[in-house]
């Protein structure tokens, strides 16, 4: 499957590749991680030099007026360079949640995303919840001055460096009820919040959050009270498609590095790339990369379709990408031999990211089951 980019999209792709090649190579990334560098230079360049923080926002807000294809281009480039900055969490997820809101605070935060002053993290997951949002126990109770937030959230990616969190909480209904969920914007410095920070195996920062009678103003409510779930479902589909595009960049880099390594490494007086059995292995890896790319593209193009068609395409893509990430990652490490597990070698870091992507937003098994369930839903001929 192929797609012809517009001139603007081609320029965006070229600008991303050039910038990251010049400013975010593997050694630079390792140095920043080893020294725990937390400067905003890269993020500021994303805002001003590249303008990608506003890629999907309307031009009247200062954005580029792009859409899902622009997100796909950006995410693949970020994956190829293994960028850990929270583009997915802030722009893709946070931006989409804010665009769905008519709260007075929403446009202010959107403008902050575009200029780089706002970073967001979406706090939805909890223990015993995973993908079953009806089991959410974090609650927001109406008070005379606003809301009182109580509960906890787990593995909130990007939370340590976020200026705001978007929290999914129950405002009505009972355990298991898919209605009664609402979205709130939370300032991390608010009294009553406890946070435990850590890094995932792919070096991305995350936190577990604990709320005890956290006082929120009326304006903190982003969604229509109790009606957040359809919005969240759509945004997670968009984020999953974007994650699939990032995975394509990760897989392309692992394949390229593995080909280079097999050309350089010699065994029995000739390079590994001369052995036919390894050539076949590399071809299989290439085929899996292209399968992932085709699936990610199809999901991207289906994001504006009816909910059933959209979600089915996203689940098909995620199941495919998860399988391909496992195949390409394991073979890349194996063909590098013991070198593939060394921290000094790029493929080990890409393998860790591929492993996280394999399960993020749902594993292959989860999305196969979801696709099967969605396939039982009737779709009109017009769709």
Protein Blocks (a to p, Z undefined) as FASTA:
>chain_A
ZZdddfklmmmmmmmmmmmmmmmcfklmmmmmmnopabfklmmmmmmmnommmmmgcfkl
opnoiafklmmmmmmmmmmnopabfkklmmmmmmmmmmmpccfklmmmmmmmmnopaccd
ddfbcghklmmmklpmbdcdddfklpadedddehiehklmpcbdcddddfedcehiaghi
acddddfkbghiacdddddfkopacdddddehiacdfklpmbdehilmmmmmmmmmmmmm
mmmmmmmmmmmmmmmmmmmmmmmpcgehiafklpmklmmmmmmmmmmmmmmmmmmmmmmm
mmmmcfklmmmmmmmmmmmmmmmmmmmmmmmmmmnmmmlmpfklmklmmmmmmmmmmmgg
pafklmmmmmmmmmmpccdfkZZ
